[in-house]
């Protein structure tokens, strides 16, 4: 979300984020009618639709990233609730990355239009998502302060109750998705929510919930098939001794009350200390790319190449702890920006660190195998994915919510496009195949409509099985499309290395000497 352009600021004097068209449409009565979560059992929302939703999210999510790694999830306590807190730079993919890697079902809270958007809002209500009015909407007149206080208090209380009951939850203390290379000022909502959850747990003699800082790391967040790493940090234990009795009594009786300001700010400061190092924590992404380049160059000098995105992020942190000279840092930033502008990064440097690498024989073999699969299913891919690809590209490139929302729209186009388009395309394909079954019989020597039997029941079953088979083929074709995209990216990187290799080599040589 980009900074505001209308001059509106909050009480700290900071620009309010520019609102999207969706965020400006606030139907207060509809927000009040959003379903409330249930706190018994394993599902705060509809068990059926939450499971269907998780299935659809997983299928689409698995296609988004080229590599995806999760670490630290063994630290998540399973005997109590948890509030996950992360920085927020990649729209809807941030909460989904946590939702799908956490062992428990979530009580969900988010921006108010989460529950009122067409189509997506229906599903959010099945998850019993709780809407929150941000300061940006309130100060721009989206609703009255009294209305916002009532709605937010109700939503935070429901989230706190769910957390105290043992569910997971993810909230983003920055309050908005953004494009900075570091944390922006933390808001207090997550801290107030988890403190209320601790108070409820104390009143009901439950184990107190914990807060877990999470690092969400994307190589290039807005690109399809980028690399991602979800890093669960050490849980923050929240003592309940300092919570006033009137707070415990109020929230346990179903009435929202504000935790003491001192407790809130103390917890916020503790979270910021843990969370900041789990972000790039750099003045700019150019500086961050320089840290990664230096990490690669040092690894090459030590003959310990960085083979995963996680290793690269951790090595870049070590560069912050032991920074290079000012001249080396300046040169690394220049090289890093040139590489980035040409779709390259530190992985494209040769093992000796003095030039850009050539073709990897193993990589070429893998790409040929991926290309073969892509071409095999290409006709099916064109039929099943063309509308989704065009819709995702259009929505992602035309959104008014900033670059951080690009992958959100592509993700939603992929998931809902499959749910809407694939059944229609599948039924149409089966009907066309049925109409031309005689011609198909002559071509392949088998009449697929009577393979199970001549009677009408068997023919109906054959058509149903053909429809199911078409959906499976569509799913396979979606995966082979991602393979084809990988090959395209690898070819583009190869041509870029050939084009700028001679120009970049002297700079790499100089950087290597400065790092000695």
N, C-alpha and C positions, 0 to 999 in steps of 0.2 A: 504494500500500500504506500503510495507516494505521499510526501508531505503536502499539507494543504496549500492551496493557492489563493484562498479567499481572505487571508490575513487573520483568521480566527485562531486564538491560542487558548491553552488551558491556564489554570491558576499558577502554573510554574513558568508561564511565559513561552512555552514550547508550542510549535505549530501543531494544530490538530491534523490528523491524517485526512486527506481528501476522500470524501465518501463516494462510493460507487452508486450507480443509479439504484441498485437493489437495496443498498443500506439506507437510502433516503426514504424508502417506502415502508413506513411503519404503521401497521394496523394493530393498535394497542389491544383492542378487544380480542382479536384473533390470537395475539400473543398470550393473553390471559387464559384462553381456552386450550392451550397446548397441553397434551396429556402429561400427567404427573408420573414420575417413576414409582415403581414398586420396590420395596426393600426386603422382601422375603424371596427365598429361592435364589436361582442363579442368574436371573434376567431382570433388569430394571424396567425393560420395555416388553414388547411382544416376543415371547420365546421363538415362535415360528419365524416372524419377519426379521428378528435379530440374527437368527442363524442363516437365513437366506441372504441377509445383508452382508454378514461376515464372509459367506461363500463368494458372493459377487465381488466384494472388496479384494479378497485374496487373489481371485483369478485375474483381475485387472492389475492389481499391484505387482504381481509376479512378472508382468510383462513390461513394467515401466523402467526398471533398472537393469543395467548390464551385470553389475555385481551388487550384492546386498549382504551386509554382515551385521550381526547383533552381538554385543558383548555386555557383560555385567548383569544379564537378566537373572542369573542365579542369586543376585543380591536382593531381588524383589521378595519381600515377605509374603507368604501365602496364608498366614494366620491372622491377617488384619487388612484393613483398607490402606490404599496408597494414593497420594496425589502426585502425579508426575508433572514436573515443571521443566519447560525447555524454551530456548530462544525460538523465534518464529519468523522464518524468512521464505517459506515455501508453501504458503496457502494451506489448502486442505491436505496436502501430502504430509505435513507435519503431524497433525493428530492421527492420521491413518497409520503412519509409521509406528506410532506408539500403540495405538489400538490393536494392531495385528501382531505385535511382538510381546505384549503383556499377557501373563497367564490368566488374568481374570477379565470378566465382562465389565464394561464401563458404564458409569453414569456420565452422560454427555452434556456439556454446556458449551455455548458458543454465541456468536453474534446473533442479534435478534432475527435477522432474515434467514438464519439457518432453518427455521421451522416454517417459514412462509413462502419460500421459493417454490415455483412450480416443480413438480415431480420430486426433486431432491427433498423438499420440505415434507412431503408425504412420508418418505422413508425416515427422515429425522424424527418425525412424530412417533413412528413405530419404535424408534430407539428411546423414546421419551426424552428427547433432547430438551434442555432447559435454556430459554432465550435470555440473553443479557444485553442491556442497553449500555453502550459505551459512552464515555464522556463526549466523544466526537458527535454522536447523534444527539445527546442531550443539549449540548451548548449550541447546536445548530437548530434547535427547536423541533426535534423529532417528536418529543413528548414533554410533558411537564416534569419538573424535578420530583414532585410527589408521586407521579405515576412511575417514573424510573426507579425511585427508591423502593416502592412497593414490589414492582416486578423483579428487580435485582435481588431484593431481600428474600423473596419467595424462591427464586432460582438458586441462590447461594445456599439457602437452608436445605433445599432438596438435594443439592450436590453434597453438602456436608453430611446429611443423614445417610446418603448412599455410601459415602466413604467410610463413615463410622460403622456401617453394617458389613463392611468387608469388600465392597466393590472397588475397582480402580477408577481413576479419573485423570484427565489431562487438561491442564489449564496453562495458558501462556502469559507469564507475568508482564511482558512488554505491552500487552493489550491490543496489538495489531501486528499483522504480517508486514515486514518491511524489507528494505534493500540495503541496509547498512552492513558493515563488516565487523560489527561488534554489538554488544547489548545496547539497547536504548534504555531509557529510564524505566525501572520496574514499577508497575502498578501494584496495588495492595490486594486485589481481589483474591488471588490464589492463597495468600497468607491468611486472610480473614476466613476463607472457606475452610482451610484445613484446621485452623484453630477452633472454629465452631465444631468441626468434626471431632476433634479431640475432646471438647467439652461434652458432646453428646455421648461419646464412647465412655467417658468417665461416669456420667450419670447412669448409664446402662451397664456398667461394669464390663465393657468390652476392652479388648486390647487397643491401646491408642494408635491411631493411624500414623503413618510416616510420610514424609515428603521425599521424593526422589528426583534429583537433578538429572537431566538427560541432555546429552550432546547429539544434535542432529546434523550430520555432516554429509554434504552433497558436493561432488566434484564441481559440477556446474549445474546449479539447481534447476534452471529452466530448460534443460535439454533432455529430450527423450533418450533413454538408455544411458544415462549417466551412472556414476558409481555412488553408493550410499553406505553409510555406517551409522547405526543407532547405538549410542554409548550410554548405558545405564550407570549412573554414578552411585556413590555410597549414600544410603538413605540418611536423611536428617531426622533424628529423634526429637520429638517436640514434647517438652515437659508439660505436665498438666498442673503442676503445683501452683503456678502463678495465675491461673485462670480464676476470676472472681465467681463466687457462688451464684450471683444473680444472672451471669451469662449461662452457667451450666443449667440453671433452672429454666431460663427462658427458652433456650434452644431444645432442651429435652421435652418441653411442652409444645413444641411446634411453632414457636415464635422467634423470628429472627432478632438477634441482638448483636451489636458490634463488639468484637473483642477489644480489649484495651489497646490503645494506640502504641504503647511501648512494646507490647508483645508482638504486634504486627510489624513494626519497623525493625525490631531485633531479628525476627525470622526472615524478613525481606533482605536484610543486610547479610545474614548467614547464607541465604540462597545465592545472592549475587556473588559472594566470594567463591562459592563452589561452581557456579554456572559459567561465569566469565571465561575461565580457562577452557571450557568445553565448547567454545565458539572460536572463530578465527581471531577475535580479540585484537584486531589490527586497525590502524587508522584508515586503511583502504584495502580493497581486494587486490590492488596492485602490490601492496606491501605483503599481503598474505601469500600471493603467488611467488613473491621473491623468497619467502621463507621456505616454501615447498621446493623451489629450484635449488636453493642452497642445501636443503636436506638431501635431494637427489645427488648433487655433486659430491657432498661429503660421503654419502653411501657408496658412490662409485670409487672414490679414493680408497675407502676401506674394503672395497670388493664385497660389500654386503648390500646388493641392490634391494630397493623397496619394491616388493612384489604385489602388495595389496594397498587399497586406498586407506585402510586403517593404519597400516605401517607408515604410510606417507604422512597422515595427519599427526601421528605421534612423533615422528621425526621432525616435523615442522615445529612442534612444541619445544623440542630440544633446541632448535635453532633460536627460539625466543629466549631460552635460558642461557644459551651461549651464542650470542649474535656475532656475525662476522664484522669485519672492519666497515667503516662508513663507505669507503670506496667500493668494497665488494657488495655491500647491500644495495648501493645505488645501481651498480652494473647488473646485479641479479634482478632488480625490479625492471630495468630496461629490457633484459632478455626475456623475463617472464611475460611482460606485456606483448612483446613481439610474438612469442610462441602462442599466447592466448589468442591474439588477433588472427593467427593462422591455424586455429583449431588444434594446437599442439600443447604439450606440457613436458614436465621433466622426464616422463617415461620415454619420450622420443629421443633422448640423448643416448649416444653410444656408450658401451660399457666403460670405455676409457675416459669418458666425460669431455672429449675434445671436439666432437662433431655430432651431427644428428645421425641416428642409426639408419641402416638400410632395411631390407626386408628380412623378417624373421621366417625361416623355413617352416617351423612348427605353426606359427601364426598363419602362414599362407595355406597350409594344409587344412587347418581348422576353418579358415574362411571359405575355402573351396567346398568343404562339406556343408557349411551353412548355406552357401550359394546354391548348391544342388538341391537342398531341401526347400529353399525359398522358391526356386524356379519350378520345382515339382508341384507345389501347391499354389503357384501364382494365379492360375485361373479361378480357383476357389477364393483366394484372397481378394481378387478384384471384385468378385460378386458379393462377398460377405463384409468387406471392410472399407470399401471405397467411400461410402456415405459417412462413416464414422471418422475416417481420416480427414476428409474435407471439412466436416463439422468441427472436429477438434482443432484443426489448423486455423480455421476461421475464428472460432471463439477465443482460442489462445492468443492469437495475434491482434484481435480487436478489442480485448477486454479493457475496461476503464479502471481496473483495479491494480495496475502496475505489473511489472515483470514477475513479481513474486506470485501472482495468481495464474500465470500462463499454464503451468502444469495442472493446476486445479481443473481448468476447463477441458484440457485434453484428457485428464483422467475421467471426468464425468461423461465426456462424449464417448469414451471407450466403454465405460461400464453401462451407462443407460442406453447407448447405441446398440450394444449387444442385446440388452433386454428387450428393446423395442424392435430393432431391425431384423435380428436373426430369426425370430419366430416367423415374421412375415416372409422373409426371403426363403426360409426353410419350407414353409407351406407352399409358397409359389413354385419352388423348385420341384417339390414332390408332385404337385398338380401338373406341371409341364411334363415331367418324366412319365406320369401316368397317361397323359394324353398321347404321348409318343412311344408308349411301351412296345407297340408292334415293331416300330423302326429300331428301337433299342434292342429288342429281341433278335432282330436280324443281324445287328452289329456284334453283339456279344454272345449270342447263342443261348441266352437264358431269358425267360420272361419273369422279371423280378416281382411282378404283381401276384404271381401264382406259385412262388417258390415254396410257400408254407401250406398250400392247398388251394383247391379250386372254389371252395364255398366262399360266400361273401364275408363271413367273419374272418377267415384267414387272409382275405384280401385287405380288409381294414387293418388287421394287425400288421401286414406287410407295409402298408402305407405309414402306419405309426412308427414302425421301426426305421423306415427310410427317413422320416422326419427327424427322429432322434440321431440317426447316423449323420444327417446333414449338420446338426448342431455340433456334434463331436468334430466333424471335419472343419467347421468354422473356427472352433477353438484351436485346433491344431494349426490352421492357417494363420491365426493371429500370432502364434508363437513363431512360426516360420517367417512371418513378416518382420518380426523383431530381429531374426537372424539376418535377413536381407539388409535391414538397416545397419546392423553391426558391420557387415561387409562394406556397405557404402561409406560409413565413417572411417573404416580402416583404409580404404582406397583414397579417400580425401586426405587423410593424414599422410599417407605415403607420398602423394603428389605435392603436398605442402612441404614435406621434408626435402624433396628433390628441388623444389623451387627456391627455398631460402637457405638451404644447407650451406652453400659457400659463403653467404653473407654472415651467417650466425657463428660459423666455426671460429673466426678470430676472437669473437667476444667470449665464447666458451673457453678458449685457451687462456685468455686473460683472467677470466673469473677463477679458473682452476688455479692459476698461479697466485692470485690474491688470497685464496683459501688455504694455501700451504703454510 
